[in-house]
């Protein structure tokens, strides 16, 4: 999926300011946030980028944590003041969707990193688990029992080492988990936003 040049400078969707409620906040301190914004525009769903704490206002009722570099994102979450409002959002049981680095930020345990960020998803995840040969690959899979034949695009995706009892495996590749769900949390090791298939984003918007 190629994102139009307009997303370089676009900070929110048309009508997001007037929406009042029901806006998706997309973490935009680093990483592939524009692709998620483009996907939400395709679905007619209001969104705004979250770059600093003041961006997280009362209109935000769901959050996307995009792919990128999780260590950098973790540091910037702290320095921008966005960490605490997102913690409160997750603690309130509101919807959150993490892709790739977003899965790392959500995981309760990292087996090769002493840092834990939001610690909300009952899983152990390994950062940078795939080397160059398996750094990027694609395939197809299902998501839960509702979405079949979904394109799976991996770019140095995190490796799910183990899944605790509070989370469920929604997608597997060769018998290994690559997408998890826990209540209103969805986390994928792959990148739905890089495909033309909107179904996982639609499921997220329906939470």
C-alpha positions as CSV (number, residue, x, y, z in Angstrom):
1,X,0.0,0.0,0.0
2,X,1.5,3.4,-1.1
3,X,0.4,6.3,1.1
4,X,-0.4,9.5,-0.7
5,X,1.9,12.5,-0.3
6,X,-0.8,14.4,1.6
7,X,-0.2,12.3,4.7
8,X,3.3,13.9,5.1
9,X,1.7,17.0,6.6
10,X,-1.8,15.8,7.5
11,X,-2.3,15.8,11.3
12,X,-5.9,14.7,11.5
13,X,-8.7,13.5,9.3
14,X,-11.3,15.8,7.7
15,X,-14.0,16.4,10.3
16,X,-12.0,15.0,13.3
17,X,-12.0,18.3,15.1
18,X,-15.8,18.6,14.8
19,X,-16.3,14.9,15.7
20,X,-16.2,15.5,19.5
21,X,-16.1,11.8,20.2
22,X,-15.2,8.6,18.5
23,X,-11.8,9.6,17.2
24,X,-8.9,7.2,16.8
25,X,-5.6,8.5,18.2
26,X,-2.6,7.2,16.2
27,X,0.7,7.3,18.0
28,X,3.0,9.4,15.8
29,X,6.3,9.9,17.6
30,X,8.0,7.5,15.2
31,X,7.2,4.7,12.7
32,X,4.6,3.9,10.2
33,X,1.7,5.9,11.5
34,X,0.6,7.5,8.1
35,X,-0.4,4.1,6.7
36,X,-2.8,3.6,9.5
37,X,-4.2,7.1,8.9
38,X,-4.7,6.2,5.3
39,X,-6.5,3.0,6.2
40,X,-8.9,4.8,8.5
41,X,-9.6,7.4,5.8
42,X,-10.6,4.6,3.5
43,X,-13.1,3.5,6.2
44,X,-14.4,7.0,6.8
45,X,-13.3,6.9,10.5
46,X,-12.0,10.1,12.1
47,X,-8.5,10.1,13.4
48,X,-5.8,12.4,14.7
49,X,-2.1,12.0,15.2
50,X,-0.7,11.8,18.8
51,X,2.6,13.6,19.0
52,X,2.4,15.1,22.4
53,X,0.3,14.8,25.6
54,X,-2.0,17.7,24.6
55,X,-3.1,15.8,21.5
56,X,-4.7,13.2,23.7
57,X,-8.0,14.9,24.3
58,X,-11.5,13.8,25.3
59,X,-12.4,13.0,21.6
60,X,-10.0,10.0,21.6
61,X,-11.8,6.7,22.3
62,X,-9.3,4.2,20.7
63,X,-5.6,4.2,20.1
64,X,-3.3,2.6,17.4
65,X,0.3,1.9,18.2
66,X,2.1,1.5,14.8
67,X,5.2,-0.3,13.7
68,X,8.6,1.2,14.0
69,X,11.4,1.0,16.5
70,X,10.0,0.1,19.9
71,X,12.9,1.3,22.0
72,X,12.8,4.7,20.3
73,X,9.0,4.8,20.6
74,X,9.3,3.9,24.3
75,X,11.7,6.8,25.0
76,X,9.6,9.3,23.0
77,X,6.4,8.2,24.8
78,X,8.0,9.3,28.0
79,X,9.5,12.6,26.7
80,X,6.3,13.7,25.0
81,X,4.1,12.9,28.0
82,X,2.0,10.5,26.0
83,X,2.9,7.4,28.1
84,X,0.6,8.1,31.0
85,X,-2.6,9.0,29.1
86,X,-2.2,5.8,27.0
87,X,-1.7,3.8,30.2
88,X,-5.0,5.3,31.6
89,X,-6.7,4.5,28.3
90,X,-5.7,0.9,28.4
91,X,-6.5,0.6,32.1
92,X,-10.0,1.8,31.3
93,X,-10.5,-1.1,28.9
94,X,-10.7,1.1,25.8
95,X,-9.7,-0.3,22.5
96,X,-6.0,-0.4,21.5
97,X,-4.4,-1.9,18.4
98,X,-0.7,-2.5,18.2
99,X,1.1,-3.6,15.0
100,X,4.7,-4.9,15.1
101,X,6.5,-2.5,17.5
102,X,3.1,-1.8,18.9
103,X,2.9,-5.5,20.0
104,X,6.2,-5.1,21.8
105,X,5.0,-2.0,23.6
106,X,1.9,-3.8,24.7
107,X,3.5,-7.0,25.9
108,X,3.7,-7.9,29.5
109,X,7.1,-9.5,29.1
110,X,10.1,-9.2,26.7
111,X,12.5,-12.1,26.8
112,X,15.5,-10.2,25.4
113,X,14.9,-6.7,26.7
114,X,14.8,-5.6,30.3
115,X,12.2,-2.9,29.4
116,X,8.5,-3.4,29.7
117,X,6.3,-0.6,28.4
118,X,2.5,-0.8,28.8
119,X,2.7,-4.4,30.0
120,X,-1.0,-5.0,29.2
121,X,-0.9,-8.0,26.9
122,X,-0.5,-11.4,28.6
123,X,2.4,-12.6,26.3
124,X,6.1,-12.9,26.2
125,X,7.6,-11.3,23.0
126,X,11.1,-11.2,21.6
127,X,12.3,-8.1,19.8
128,X,14.3,-8.3,16.6
129,X,13.8,-12.1,16.5
130,X,14.1,-12.5,12.7
131,X,17.4,-12.0,10.9
132,X,17.8,-10.6,7.5
133,X,16.7,-13.7,5.6
134,X,13.3,-13.8,7.4
135,X,13.2,-10.0,8.1
136,X,10.5,-9.4,5.6
137,X,8.1,-12.0,4.2
138,X,4.4,-12.3,3.3
139,X,1.6,-14.9,3.3
140,X,-2.0,-15.3,4.0
141,X,-4.0,-16.4,7.1
142,X,-7.1,-16.0,9.1
143,X,-7.9,-13.7,12.1
144,X,-10.0,-15.5,14.7
145,X,-13.1,-17.1,13.3
146,X,-14.4,-14.1,11.4
147,X,-11.7,-13.1,8.9
148,X,-10.3,-15.6,6.3
149,X,-7.6,-15.3,3.6
150,X,-6.1,-12.1,5.1
151,X,-2.8,-10.9,3.6
152,X,0.0,-11.1,6.1
153,X,3.0,-8.7,5.6
154,X,5.9,-9.1,8.0
155,X,8.8,-6.6,8.3
156,X,11.2,-7.8,11.0
157,X,8.1,-8.7,13.1
158,X,8.4,-9.6,16.8
159,X,8.3,-13.2,17.8
160,X,5.7,-14.4,20.2
161,X,7.5,-16.7,22.7
162,X,4.5,-17.6,24.8
163,X,0.9,-16.6,25.4
164,X,-0.7,-16.4,28.9
165,X,-4.2,-17.4,29.7
166,X,-5.7,-14.0,29.4
167,X,-4.8,-13.6,25.7
168,X,-6.0,-15.6,22.8
169,X,-4.2,-16.5,19.6
170,X,-6.1,-15.1,16.6
171,X,-3.6,-15.8,13.8
172,X,-0.8,-18.4,13.4
173,X,1.8,-19.0,10.8
174,X,3.3,-22.5,10.7
175,X,1.7,-23.2,14.1
176,X,3.3,-20.1,15.6
177,X,1.2,-17.1,17.0
178,X,1.4,-13.9,15.1
179,X,-1.7,-12.1,16.3
180,X,-3.2,-11.9,19.7
181,X,-6.3,-10.5,21.3
182,X,-7.1,-9.8,24.9
183,X,-10.5,-8.0,25.5
184,X,-10.3,-4.7,23.6
185,X,-6.5,-5.2,22.8
186,X,-5.5,-6.4,19.4
187,X,-1.8,-7.0,18.6
188,X,-0.3,-8.3,15.4
189,X,3.3,-9.1,14.4
190,X,2.3,-8.3,10.9
191,X,1.2,-5.1,9.2
192,X,-2.5,-4.9,8.1
193,X,-2.0,-1.3,7.3
194,X,0.4,-2.2,4.5
195,X,-2.3,-4.1,2.6
196,X,-5.4,-3.1,0.8
197,X,-7.5,-5.2,3.1
198,X,-9.4,-3.2,5.7
199,X,-11.1,-6.0,7.7
200,X,-8.9,-6.1,10.8
201,X,-9.1,-2.3,11.1
202,X,-12.9,-2.6,10.7
203,X,-13.0,-5.2,13.5
204,X,-10.9,-2.8,15.7
205,X,-13.3,0.1,15.0
206,X,-16.2,-2.2,16.0
207,X,-14.8,-2.8,19.5
